[in-house]
Amino acid sequence: MTAYTPEDIQSLLDHAAREQNLLPLTSRCDSRCIFCSHHNNPKEIQVISIGTRTLSQIEEAIYFLNPEAVITIGESASSIIEGEPTLHPQFREIMNLLRRRCPDTPVAVTTNGHHLTEDLVSFLSGCRPVELNLSLNSGTLQGRRLLMGDDEEQAGTAIEGVKLLERYRIPFQGSLVGMPNVTGYDDVEHSIRLLAEHGARAVRVFLPGFSSFVKRDIFPNPDTIYQELSAFIDRLAGEIACPVLLEPSWVSDLVPKISGIAKKSPAYQAGLRRGDVIVSVNGKKPRSRTEAFRLVHETADILAAYTRNGELRAAAWQNGPEGSGLTFEYDFDLDRAAYMKNAVLTAPGHVLLLTSEFGSAVVQASLDAVETPADRYTAIVTPNKTFGGTIRAAGLLTCDDYLAAYESFAEAHPKPAALMVPAESFNSLGRDLKGTHYSHLTERTGLPLAFG
């Protein structure tokens, strides 16, 4: 384990700006969420806190951003802790800097809603194009208190903020961590309906994940909660005006099934509904959900063939400023699968492919889709021993997890010629969540390493 130096942290921040168009402002947060991962991390995990960046540091970072892509603030999409961006004492100056540097670039801001006063929402409406990702979690005072530790003022501001975003016509998505064992399903339903009725473009319901280090018995039954939430959303989605999505995606195939559709959208008006399967778009057959999403948004005029309950149908529409209105669960990028196929074919022999539990089935389906020879590799699931509990995503696996899976495999099988692991497990410095460099895998196994 190697500690991060100030130079390392700066390198991560530069990479976040240049390669991911992320602009972290602060690691400070004024929520006390019971599901926050930072409360339940094993001691070996290296938490990267940036405190609160100075205005001059942020101004310098802005010049690394791509003005042709969405700029993201506050979303935990890197190894840096993202706090509540509106807590930054110079948040408005930062937004003004962005508008001077990138006047027409969409800016997406993730917030817990504590500071969505009319004054701030009015200010944000003058910063268009801007979109908010509101981590509402509950649309009631009691629910916010139970889940986030809110006081009455904080909860009231966030809930009223939903209505203000609609009034000021600021595009937004809402999200909540699904913990009906704490709030009850009535609270979950009320929260989804509140967001949808006030114009949310989508509502994301996050599956609660927890490590074996959790200190309180507060999480729902891990063996049943995915199926429960999925059935709940299936029942509710048809009544809701916007897509309601369960995340993370845990699909096992590449069938391009529509997971959500905004009412009054072009595709909805053309007759498509949640659960329909896209067969072709302007004569092109999508091989996955990811390809279907790209095809229905790459041109303005769309002619689609689709099936509903096995019946083939057709629809035509013209995409509006917000696209088609269709959403799909993320499965896998088949260009990435083709890269993995090439790595398998050019390896010095049989490849051992280590996957996450979430990704196992869909990775296999993707490799089959690009016709990767089955006799050239073996794919196995890597249990997450670092976190334990219900953690199943590739981004939370470590070198130690991969080594344990490899050693278990090697006890009963011939030694492979190479290893392949998911790239999500490592940051731009090549380190996992314990700070271990991926070269450690090669040093311990003596095998060349490829990323899948």
C-alpha positions as CSV (number, residue, x, y, z in Angstrom):
1,M,0.0,0.0,0.0
2,T,1.4,3.4,-1.0
3,A,0.1,6.6,0.4
4,Y,-1.1,9.3,-2.0
5,T,1.2,12.3,-2.2
6,P,0.0,15.9,-3.0
7,E,1.4,15.4,-6.5
8,D,-0.6,12.1,-6.9
9,I,-3.8,13.9,-5.9
10,Q,-3.1,16.7,-8.3
11,S,-2.5,14.1,-11.0
12,L,-5.9,12.5,-10.2
13,L,-7.6,15.9,-10.3
14,D,-6.0,16.8,-13.7
15,H,-7.0,13.4,-15.1
16,A,-10.6,13.9,-13.9
17,A,-10.8,17.2,-15.7
18,R,-9.0,16.2,-18.9
19,E,-10.3,12.7,-19.5
20,Q,-13.7,12.6,-17.6
21,N,-14.8,16.3,-17.7
22,L,-15.2,16.2,-13.9
23,L,-14.8,19.3,-11.8
24,P,-14.6,18.3,-8.1
25,L,-15.1,21.4,-5.8
26,T,-15.0,20.0,-2.3
27,S,-15.1,16.8,-0.2
28,R,-17.2,18.5,2.5
29,C,-20.7,17.2,3.0
30,D,-23.5,18.3,5.3
31,S,-25.5,15.1,5.1
32,R,-25.2,12.2,7.5
33,C,-26.6,9.4,5.3
34,I,-26.9,6.1,7.0
35,F,-25.9,4.3,3.8
36,C,-22.8,6.4,3.1
37,S,-19.9,4.1,2.2
38,H,-17.3,6.1,4.0
39,H,-18.8,5.0,7.4
40,N,-18.4,1.3,6.5
41,N,-15.0,1.1,4.7
42,P,-12.4,-1.4,5.8
43,K,-9.4,0.4,7.3
44,E,-7.1,-0.5,4.3
45,I,-9.2,1.6,1.9
46,Q,-7.4,4.8,0.9
47,V,-9.9,7.7,1.1
48,I,-8.8,10.7,-1.1
49,S,-10.2,13.9,0.4
50,I,-9.5,17.2,-1.3
51,G,-10.9,19.5,1.4
52,T,-12.2,22.6,-0.4
53,R,-10.3,23.7,-3.5
54,T,-9.4,27.3,-3.9
55,L,-11.0,29.5,-6.6
56,S,-7.6,29.8,-8.3
57,Q,-7.2,26.0,-8.3
58,I,-10.6,25.6,-9.8
59,E,-10.0,28.3,-12.4
60,E,-6.9,26.5,-13.6
61,A,-8.8,23.2,-13.8
62,I,-11.5,24.7,-15.9
63,Y,-9.1,25.3,-18.7
64,F,-8.5,21.5,-18.9
65,L,-12.2,20.8,-19.5
66,N,-13.7,19.9,-22.9
67,P,-16.3,22.6,-23.8
68,E,-17.8,20.1,-26.3
69,A,-18.9,17.6,-23.5
70,V,-21.0,17.8,-20.4
71,I,-19.1,19.2,-17.4
72,T,-20.0,17.2,-14.2
73,I,-19.8,18.6,-10.7
74,G,-20.4,16.6,-7.5
75,E,-20.9,13.2,-9.0
76,S,-18.8,10.4,-7.4
77,A,-17.4,9.1,-10.6
78,S,-13.7,9.0,-9.7
79,S,-11.6,7.9,-6.7
80,I,-11.9,11.4,-5.2
81,I,-14.5,12.0,-2.5
82,E,-17.2,14.3,-3.9
83,G,-19.0,16.3,-1.2
84,E,-21.8,18.8,-1.6
85,P,-20.8,21.3,-4.3
86,T,-23.2,24.0,-3.1
87,L,-21.3,24.1,0.2
88,H,-18.3,25.7,-1.6
89,P,-18.2,29.3,-0.4
90,Q,-17.6,30.5,-3.9
91,F,-20.0,28.1,-5.8
92,R,-21.6,31.0,-7.7
93,E,-18.3,32.5,-8.7
94,I,-17.3,29.0,-10.0
95,M,-20.5,28.8,-12.1
96,N,-19.8,32.2,-13.5
97,L,-16.3,31.2,-14.4
98,L,-17.6,28.2,-16.2
99,R,-20.1,30.3,-18.1
100,R,-17.3,32.7,-19.2
101,R,-15.0,29.9,-20.3
102,C,-17.7,27.6,-21.7
103,P,-20.8,29.6,-22.4
104,D,-22.8,26.9,-24.2
105,T,-21.6,23.8,-22.4
106,P,-24.1,21.8,-20.3
107,V,-23.1,21.6,-16.6
108,A,-24.5,18.8,-14.5
109,V,-24.5,19.4,-10.7
110,T,-25.3,16.7,-8.2
111,T,-26.7,18.0,-4.9
112,N,-28.4,16.8,-1.8
113,G,-30.8,19.7,-2.0
114,H,-30.0,21.3,1.3
115,H,-29.3,24.7,-0.3
116,L,-31.9,24.7,-3.1
117,T,-33.4,28.0,-2.0
118,E,-35.3,30.1,-4.4
119,D,-32.3,32.5,-4.5
120,L,-30.0,29.7,-5.6
121,V,-32.4,28.1,-8.0
122,S,-33.0,31.5,-9.6
123,F,-29.3,32.0,-10.0
124,L,-28.9,28.5,-11.6
125,S,-31.6,29.3,-14.1
126,G,-29.4,32.1,-15.3
127,C,-26.5,29.6,-15.8
128,R,-28.2,27.6,-18.5
129,P,-27.6,25.1,-19.9
130,V,-27.5,23.4,-16.5
131,E,-29.0,20.1,-15.2
132,L,-29.3,19.0,-11.6
133,N,-29.0,15.5,-10.2
134,L,-31.0,15.7,-7.0
135,S,-30.2,13.0,-4.4
136,L,-33.6,13.4,-2.8
137,N,-33.7,9.9,-1.1
138,S,-37.0,10.7,0.4
139,G,-39.7,13.3,-0.3
140,T,-40.9,13.5,3.4
141,L,-39.4,15.1,6.5
142,Q,-39.5,11.8,8.4
143,G,-37.8,9.9,5.5
144,R,-35.0,12.5,5.1
145,R,-34.4,12.5,8.8
146,L,-34.1,8.7,8.9
147,L,-32.0,8.3,5.8
148,M,-29.9,11.5,5.8
149,G,-30.0,12.9,9.3
150,D,-31.8,16.0,8.1
151,D,-33.3,18.6,10.4
152,E,-36.6,20.2,9.5
153,E,-35.0,23.1,7.6
154,Q,-32.7,20.9,5.5
155,A,-35.5,18.5,4.5
156,G,-38.0,21.3,3.8
157,T,-35.6,23.1,1.5
158,A,-34.8,20.0,-0.5
159,I,-38.4,19.0,-0.9
160,E,-39.5,22.5,-1.9
161,G,-36.4,22.6,-4.2
162,V,-38.1,19.9,-6.3
163,K,-41.0,22.3,-7.0
164,L,-38.6,25.3,-7.5
165,L,-36.7,23.3,-10.2
166,E,-40.0,22.8,-12.0
167,R,-41.1,26.4,-11.6
168,Y,-37.8,27.7,-13.0
169,R,-37.8,25.0,-15.7
170,I,-34.4,23.6,-14.8
171,P,-33.9,20.1,-16.2
172,F,-33.3,17.6,-13.4
173,Q,-33.1,13.9,-12.5
174,G,-33.9,12.6,-9.0
175,S,-32.5,9.7,-7.2
176,L,-33.0,7.7,-4.0
177,V,-31.4,4.8,-2.2
178,G,-34.1,2.1,-1.9
179,M,-34.3,1.3,1.8
180,P,-38.0,0.4,2.3
181,N,-37.1,-1.5,5.5
182,V,-36.3,1.9,7.0
183,T,-38.8,4.3,5.4
184,G,-41.5,1.9,4.1
185,Y,-42.6,1.4,0.5
186,D,-45.2,4.2,0.8
187,D,-42.4,6.7,1.4
188,V,-40.5,5.3,-1.6
189,E,-43.5,5.6,-3.8
190,H,-44.4,9.0,-2.6
191,S,-40.8,10.2,-3.3
192,I,-40.8,8.8,-6.8
193,R,-44.2,10.4,-7.6
194,L,-43.1,13.7,-6.2
195,L,-40.1,13.9,-8.4
196,A,-42.0,12.7,-11.5
197,E,-45.0,15.0,-11.0
198,H,-42.7,18.0,-10.8
199,G,-40.9,17.3,-14.0
200,A,-37.9,15.0,-13.3
201,R,-36.5,13.6,-16.5
202,A,-35.8,10.3,-14.8
203,V,-35.8,8.8,-11.3
204,R,-32.9,6.5,-10.4
205,V,-33.5,4.0,-7.5
206,F,-30.2,2.8,-6.2
207,L,-29.9,-0.7,-4.8
208,P,-28.4,-0.3,-1.3
209,G,-25.0,-1.8,-1.0
210,F,-23.1,-2.4,2.2
211,S,-19.9,-4.0,3.4
212,S,-19.4,-6.6,6.0
213,F,-18.0,-3.8,8.2
214,V,-21.4,-2.1,8.6
215,K,-21.8,-1.2,12.3
216,R,-25.6,-1.2,12.4
217,D,-28.3,-3.6,11.2
218,I,-30.0,-1.0,9.0
219,F,-29.9,-2.6,5.5
220,P,-32.6,-4.6,3.8
221,N,-32.3,-8.4,3.2
222,P,-29.6,-8.7,0.6
223,D,-31.0,-11.9,-0.8
224,T,-34.4,-10.4,-1.7
225,I,-34.1,-6.6,-2.0
226,Y,-33.1,-6.6,-5.7
227,Q,-36.1,-8.7,-6.7
228,E,-38.4,-6.7,-4.3
229,L,-37.3,-3.3,-5.8
230,S,-37.5,-4.6,-9.3
231,A,-41.0,-5.9,-8.9
232,F,-42.0,-2.6,-7.1
233,I,-40.7,-0.5,-10.0
234,D,-42.3,-2.8,-12.6
235,R,-45.7,-2.2,-10.9
236,L,-45.1,1.6,-10.6
237,A,-43.3,2.5,-13.8
238,G,-46.4,2.4,-16.0
239,E,-48.1,5.1,-13.9
240,I,-45.1,7.4,-13.7
241,A,-44.6,10.2,-16.2
242,C,-40.8,9.6,-16.5
243,P,-38.5,6.6,-16.6
244,V,-37.9,4.9,-13.2
245,L,-34.6,3.0,-13.3
246,L,-33.1,0.5,-10.8
247,E,-29.4,0.8,-10.6
248,P,-26.8,-0.6,-10.8
249,S,-27.9,-2.6,-13.8
250,W,-27.7,-6.3,-13.2
251,V,-28.6,-7.6,-16.7
252,S,-27.5,-11.0,-17.9
253,D,-28.1,-10.6,-21.6
254,L,-27.9,-8.1,-24.4
255,V,-31.5,-7.9,-25.4
256,P,-32.3,-4.3,-26.3
257,K,-35.3,-4.0,-24.1
258,I,-36.6,-0.5,-23.3
259,S,-36.3,0.1,-19.5
260,G,-38.0,3.4,-19.4
261,I,-39.8,6.0,-21.5
262,A,-40.8,9.6,-20.8
263,K,-44.5,10.3,-21.4
264,K,-45.2,12.9,-24.0
265,S,-41.7,12.1,-25.6
266,P,-41.5,11.5,-29.3
267,A,-41.0,7.8,-28.9
268,Y,-43.9,7.5,-26.5
269,Q,-46.2,9.5,-28.9
270,A,-45.1,7.1,-31.6
271,G,-46.4,4.1,-29.6
272,L,-43.4,2.6,-27.8
273,R,-43.6,1.5,-24.2
274,R,-41.5,0.2,-21.4
275,G,-40.6,-3.5,-22.1
276,D,-40.7,-3.3,-25.9
277,V,-37.7,-4.7,-27.6
278,I,-35.9,-2.8,-30.4
279,V,-35.3,-4.9,-33.5
280,S,-33.9,-2.2,-35.8
281,V,-33.4,1.5,-36.1
282,N,-33.2,3.0,-39.5
283,G,-32.4,-0.4,-40.9
284,K,-29.6,-1.1,-38.4
285,K,-30.0,-4.0,-36.0
286,P,-28.7,-3.2,-32.4
287,R,-26.7,-6.0,-30.8
288,S,-27.2,-4.7,-27.3
289,R,-29.0,-2.1,-25.2
290,T,-26.0,0.2,-25.5
291,E,-26.1,0.1,-29.3
292,A,-29.9,0.6,-29.3
293,F,-29.6,3.7,-27.2
294,R,-26.9,5.1,-29.5
295,L,-29.0,4.3,-32.6
296,V,-32.2,6.0,-31.4
297,H,-30.3,9.2,-30.6
298,E,-27.8,9.5,-33.4
299,T,-30.2,11.1,-35.9
300,A,-33.3,13.2,-35.8
301,D,-35.6,11.1,-37.9
302,I,-36.1,7.6,-36.6
303,L,-37.8,4.6,-38.1
304,A,-37.8,1.7,-35.7
305,A,-39.0,-1.9,-35.7
306,Y,-39.8,-3.4,-32.3
307,T,-41.6,-6.3,-30.7
308,R,-44.2,-6.3,-28.0
309,N,-45.1,-9.8,-26.6
310,G,-43.6,-11.3,-29.7
311,E,-45.6,-9.2,-32.2
312,L,-43.5,-7.2,-34.6
313,R,-44.4,-3.5,-34.9
314,A,-43.1,-0.3,-36.5
315,A,-42.9,3.3,-35.4
316,A,-41.6,6.5,-36.8
317,W,-40.8,9.8,-35.0
318,Q,-38.5,12.8,-35.0
319,N,-36.3,13.3,-31.9
320,G,-36.8,16.5,-30.0
321,P,-34.2,18.6,-28.1
322,E,-34.2,16.1,-25.3
323,G,-33.8,13.1,-27.7
324,S,-36.2,10.2,-28.1
325,G,-37.4,9.8,-24.5
326,L,-36.2,6.2,-24.4
327,T,-33.8,4.8,-21.7
328,F,-32.1,1.4,-21.6
329,E,-30.2,-0.4,-18.8
330,Y,-26.5,-0.3,-19.4
331,D,-25.2,-3.7,-20.5
332,F,-21.8,-3.6,-22.2
333,D,-20.0,-1.7,-24.9
334,L,-19.3,-4.2,-27.8
335,D,-16.4,-2.2,-29.0
336,R,-14.9,-2.9,-25.6
337,A,-15.8,-6.6,-26.0
338,A,-14.0,-6.6,-29.4
339,Y,-10.9,-5.2,-27.7
340,M,-11.1,-8.0,-25.1
341,K,-11.4,-10.5,-27.9
342,N,-8.3,-9.2,-29.6
343,A,-6.4,-9.3,-26.2
344,V,-7.5,-13.0,-25.9
345,L,-6.4,-13.9,-29.4
346,T,-3.0,-12.2,-29.0
347,A,-2.2,-13.6,-25.6
348,P,0.6,-16.2,-25.3
349,G,-1.9,-18.9,-24.4
350,H,-5.1,-19.5,-22.4
351,V,-6.4,-16.4,-20.6
352,L,-8.0,-16.3,-17.2
353,L,-10.7,-13.6,-17.2
354,L,-11.6,-12.4,-13.7
355,T,-15.0,-10.6,-13.6
356,S,-17.2,-9.0,-11.0
357,E,-20.4,-10.7,-9.8
358,F,-22.5,-7.9,-11.4
359,G,-20.6,-8.1,-14.7
360,S,-20.1,-11.9,-15.1
361,A,-23.1,-12.9,-17.2
362,V,-23.2,-9.8,-19.4
363,V,-19.4,-9.9,-20.1
364,Q,-19.8,-13.5,-21.2
365,A,-22.7,-12.6,-23.4
366,S,-20.7,-9.8,-25.0
367,L,-17.7,-12.0,-25.7
368,D,-20.1,-14.5,-27.3
369,A,-21.6,-11.7,-29.4
370,V,-18.2,-10.7,-30.9
371,E,-17.4,-14.5,-31.4
372,T,-14.6,-14.8,-29.0
373,P,-13.3,-18.4,-29.2
374,A,-14.4,-20.2,-26.0
375,D,-11.4,-22.4,-25.9
376,R,-9.0,-19.4,-25.6
377,Y,-10.2,-18.2,-22.2
378,T,-11.9,-19.1,-18.9
379,A,-14.1,-16.5,-17.1
380,I,-14.6,-16.8,-13.4
381,V,-16.4,-14.6,-10.8
382,T,-14.2,-12.7,-8.3
383,P,-15.8,-12.6,-4.9
384,N,-15.3,-9.3,-3.1
385,K,-13.4,-10.2,0.1
386,T,-12.1,-6.7,0.6
387,F,-15.6,-5.3,1.4
388,G,-17.7,-8.4,1.8
389,G,-21.4,-7.8,2.4
390,T,-23.4,-7.1,-0.8
391,I,-20.6,-5.4,-2.7
392,R,-20.5,-6.9,-6.2
393,A,-19.3,-4.2,-8.6
394,A,-16.0,-4.3,-10.5
395,G,-14.9,-0.8,-9.4
396,L,-14.8,-2.0,-5.8
397,L,-12.6,-5.1,-6.4
398,T,-8.9,-4.9,-5.4
399,C,-5.7,-6.7,-6.3
400,D,-6.1,-8.8,-3.2
401,D,-9.5,-10.0,-4.4
402,Y,-8.1,-10.9,-7.8
403,L,-5.1,-12.7,-6.3
404,A,-7.4,-14.8,-4.1
405,A,-9.6,-15.7,-7.1
406,Y,-6.5,-16.6,-9.1
407,E,-5.0,-18.8,-6.4
408,S,-8.3,-20.6,-5.9
409,F,-8.5,-21.3,-9.6
410,A,-4.8,-22.4,-9.8
411,E,-5.3,-25.0,-7.1
412,A,-7.6,-27.1,-9.4
413,H,-6.6,-26.0,-13.0
414,P,-3.5,-25.7,-15.2
415,K,-1.7,-22.4,-14.9
416,P,-3.1,-19.9,-17.4
417,A,-0.8,-17.9,-19.8
418,A,-2.3,-14.5,-19.0
419,L,-4.7,-12.6,-16.8
420,M,-7.5,-10.1,-17.7
421,V,-9.2,-7.9,-15.1
422,P,-11.8,-5.1,-15.3
423,A,-10.2,-1.7,-15.8
424,E,-12.7,-0.1,-13.4
425,S,-10.8,-1.4,-10.5
426,F,-7.9,1.0,-11.0
427,N,-7.6,4.8,-11.1
428,S,-5.6,6.8,-13.6
429,L,-2.4,6.2,-11.5
430,G,-3.0,2.4,-11.8
431,R,-3.9,1.9,-8.2
432,D,-6.8,0.1,-6.6
433,L,-8.8,1.2,-3.6
434,K,-6.1,0.1,-1.2
435,G,-3.5,2.0,-3.2
436,T,-1.9,-1.1,-4.7
437,H,-0.6,-0.8,-8.3
438,Y,-1.9,-3.3,-10.8
439,S,1.6,-4.4,-11.5
440,H,1.4,-6.3,-8.2
441,L,-0.8,-8.9,-10.0
442,T,2.0,-9.6,-12.5
443,E,4.6,-9.6,-9.7
444,R,2.7,-12.2,-7.7
445,T,1.5,-14.4,-10.5
446,G,4.3,-14.1,-13.0
447,L,1.7,-13.6,-15.7
448,P,1.1,-10.8,-18.2
449,L,-1.9,-8.7,-17.5
450,A,-4.6,-7.2,-19.8
451,F,-7.6,-5.0,-18.9
452,G,-11.1,-5.9,-20.0
